[in-house]
Amino acid sequence: MVKEIDFKTHREIIESFRRSSYGNSITHVLDQFDEQAHHFALFDKRDNILGVTRVLRSDEVEKFEMMHESQLKDLVLPSARLSLELSRACTIKGSGGIHLLKMCMGINEYAVKNEAEYLITKTGKHLLPLYQHFGFSTFAPPFVSDFFEDKRPIYPIMYRWTTVKREEPEEEVLVW
C-alpha cells in the first residue's frame, strides 16, 4: 500500500533509500525541494517500507525540480490546473521493478483524486521504452542532469490523464 508520509518524521529513511539507490552519483541526497514535496512510501503487510518517492505540485511550487536543470531553464510546460512532478523514486534492491510499479500506481491514485492533468518526470534511456508503453511521451530533448555525477542522457517525459474533468462552459437554455 502506498501512503503519504511526513518528510521530517521519515527523513532518515528517505535519505537511506536514496543513498542505497543512487550511491555516490547523486550530488545532493536531500535538497531544497524535500521540504515542499509530498513524500510517499510503499509499505508491505507488516508496515515495512519497500520504497519511497516524492511529488511536487504545480499549485505549491514556483518551478519544478526539472526546471532548475541548467539545460532546461527555458522549459515551458503545458498549462494545466494541476501538474505533478515525480522524482527520487527509490525501492529496496532486488525488487525487479515491481515495487517501483506499485508506487507509480499509488501516485496515479493520488493524481486522479487531486484531478491532476499532467505528470512529469525524467528517466534514463534503458527505462524509456517501459514508460512509453504506459503512455508517457518525451516532451523535450535529452539532457545531462546537474544533480547526478554520471553524465548519461536523461529524458524528460510526461503523462497526460484523459479522465480529468474539464471545465465546460455552461449551456445556454432558452425558455419560450
N, C-alpha and C positions, 0 to 999 in steps of 0.2 A: 504494500500500500504506500502511495506517495502522499506525504503530508508536508505542509509548510512548517518550517522550523525557525526559531529565533536565532539570528546571527550571533548576538552576544553570548547566549547560552551555549551555542554549538560551535563557537569559533575554533576551538582546538581540533574538533572532529573535522570540520571543513578544511582547515589547514593541513591536517594529516592526510586526508584523501587527496588533496591537490599535490602535496609533496610526493606521495606514492605514485600518483598517475603521471605527473609531469616531470618528476625528478628535478634535475638542475636546469632543464630547458626553459622554465618559466622565470621571467625576470622579477616578478613580484607575486608571491604566493597569495597574499592578501592585498587588496588595493582599495582605492577611494570609492569604488562602486559597491563594495560589500556592505557598507552602512546603509545604502539606499535600496539595495536589491531585496527581492523576496527570495528567500532560500528554501529549497525543498530537499527532502530526503526520502529515499526508498527504504522502507522497513520490511523485515521478514516477520513471520508469525510470532517470533519471540522478542520483537521490538529491537532487533539488532539492525544497525544502519548498513545498507548494502551499497548506497551511492548517494551523492549529493550534486546539486546543481543550483544555479541562480537565474532569476529572471528580472530584467529591468523593464519598467513600464513607461511608455511614451508620455503618459499623463503625470509622471512623477519625477522624471529626469529631463534636464535640458537637452542632453545629447546621449545617445547610446555609446557604450564602450567602443564599438567598432568605429564610430565616427571620430574617435581620438587617435586612431592609427594615422601616422604621418602620410601614408599613401592614400588615405580615404577621407581626408579633411573636407573635401568638397562633395562628398557623397550626399545625395538627396534621396530620401525615402519617399515612397508614395504617401500622399496624405491619407490619413485614416483617423477615425475617432480614437482607436486604441491599437497600438502596435506593441509587440513584446520582443525583447532580445534575450535569447537563451545563451548562456555561456558557462564555462568552467564545469562542465558535466564530468564527474569522476565516479567510477564504480570500483568495487573490490576486484582485485586481479583474478583472472581465470573465470570470469562470468560469461565469456563467449559473446558478449554484447547483449545478452538477454536483459540484464539489469538496466542497461542504457535504454533499451527499447521500452521497458516498463516505466522508467522515469519520463520518457518522452510522451507516453500515453497519459501519465498523470498530469504533465504540463498541458497536454491537449485538453484535458477536462477543465483545468484552471482557465485556459484561454477561452473555451466555449462558454463557460459560466460567466466570464467577465466580458463577453462579446468582443473579443479581440478580432481584428481583421487580418493582421499580418504577424508572422513570427519570423524574425531574422536571426541568423546565427552564422557561424563560419565552420568550415571543415577542410580537412586535408584531401588530397586527390584520391587517396585509397578508399574513403568513405563517400565520396561524391555520388557514385552510381547508386548506392543504397538510399541516400537522401532523395535522389531524383526519382527512384522507384516509388517513394512515398509522396510524391507530388511537389517536392522542393525544386526551385529553379535558381540558377545563378542570376545575380542582378548587377554585378559589377565585375571588372576583370580581376583575376587572381592577384594577390599582393603578398608581400613578406611582412609578417607581424612584428611590431615593435615590442610586443610583450613576451616573445619567446626567442631563445638564443638560436635555435635551429632555423635555418633560412629556407625551409621548404615553402612552396607556394600555398597560400590559404585561399579558399574560395568563399566569397560572401554568398550566402544562399537565403532564400525567402520562401515561406509558405503562406498562401492566402486561403483563409477559410471562406467557403462559398455559402456557408449556412448562417453567416452573420446577418442579422436583421438590419436592413437598410431603412433609413427614414424615408418613407414615401410621402409625397405631397398628398394632402387630404383631397379627396374627390369633391368636386363641387356638385351639390344636389340642387336641382331646380324644382320648385314646387309650383304647381298651377292652381 
